[in-house]
Amino acid sequence: MRRPPFFYGWIVLAGGFAIMLLGYAMRNTFSVFYPVIVSDFGWTRGGTALMYSVTLLAYGLFSPVAGRLADRFHPKYVLATGGLVVGGGIALCSVANSVWFFYIIYGILVAIGLSLIGLTPLISVLSHWFGSKRGGMLFGLLGAGFGISLVSAPLFQWLISDYGWRMAYVQIGLAAIVLIVPISLFLMRRSPQQQALVDSDEKAQQPDAISADHDRHTHQWTIREALRTRSFRLFLAIGFCNMGFSQQVTIAHQVYLLQDIGHDPMTAASMFSVYGVAFAAGNVSSLLSDRLGRVPFFVAGCLVTTSSILLLRIPPDPGSSLIPFLFAACAGWGLGVSPPTCFAAVADRFHGRNYGAIHGTMILVISIGGALGPWLGGVLHDITGSYHTAFLLVQAALVTAVVLMLFATRPSAMPRDSRQPPG
């Protein structure tokens, strides 16, 4: 077989990055639409934020299924289907007249579509192209797609201001379908090794990918085996605290918080974009964890975010954007660097042919924490009139995640037959 003139895995990675950016931009529409929907319908913040919590929970519940589908079927069809569902769901939000409609369409339908184009199926595909030794790179670059998706906030705010929130939903949903489906169908492919496992036992010769021999000589973890290890259970708790509760409280309520202290909607959306850029920078920074170790980057991210929340205690000055900018930049970097390093640490230990299901299970637990966060943040604001208590809980969750990471990576917690991480 003649080798291609270049390593096609880079094309698959670029396609995965684009799908991440576009797909998660659909879910992150909530932060910009949240204030206008509360204002238009007169609903409580807690009740409205629950629709975001529902989509996070549904996303997590379906992620293990999405991981198995990506392991079993051709990724381009799984991803294209997800693009149709998530874009169609966002467009259907334009006809919503009740909170229950949002719960069903945005909360469940959009979540199912996003799970099919989310991190779990993408990393399942890309791990066959690049292997676990480049886990930091894969999670970092794909995570950067999530971060850059937040930069779409000013565009969404402009569409709402000029066309109204209903027409904005239609335009955003149709754009997602037009972009995600072709990228999925024309760019995303199985690796030569994965194709060989599907079609035959024949080896494919690709120097930058995992070899079939290497897979046969590495313990192939199942989700049941992983759950029996203390290390994986601790990683699940870390995901709940950091990528779940803390990250989603910050994403869901940040725009509303800035409007509460006197900033106009466009300024608040722009600061959310700063958060997104910083989040992507944190994701890219995590690439260094492949050489310098997972733990130092994860701990630094948690502590930087915890410190940035203290800036919110400074009396607000609506005429100055300095404090919101510093908070968005520091919290974005800290919450951006943590997930890729944690996911890569899990992949270091539990990578294999069943990794899609293992990663999907972790996403499920993360989504439970993520579902709790936005709803609880809204309820606490309804009760207290501020977000101080909600963000105090975020700080506590981040400190807890640091402690758990130190225990999860101790030699005594390491599962047998796992590959040792770089740090």
QUIMOWO-V596601 format. One line per field, one symbol per residue. phi: phi as a letter, one per 30 degrees, with the letter a starting at -180 (. if undefined). Layout:
phi=???
//
This chain:
phi=.ddddaddeddddddddddeedddddddeeeddedddeddciddddddddddddddddeddceedddddddccdddddddddddddddddddedcdbbddddeddddcddddddddcddddddddddddciddcedddddddddddddddddedddddddddbiddddddddddddddcdddeddccdbddedddddddacddccbdccdddedddccecdcddddddcdeddddddddeddddedddddddcdddedddcjddeddddddddeedddddddedededddccjddedddddddddeddddddddedbedbcddeddddddddddddddeddddddddecbdldcdedddddddededddddddedddddddddciacdddddddddddddddddddddcdedcdddicdddda
//
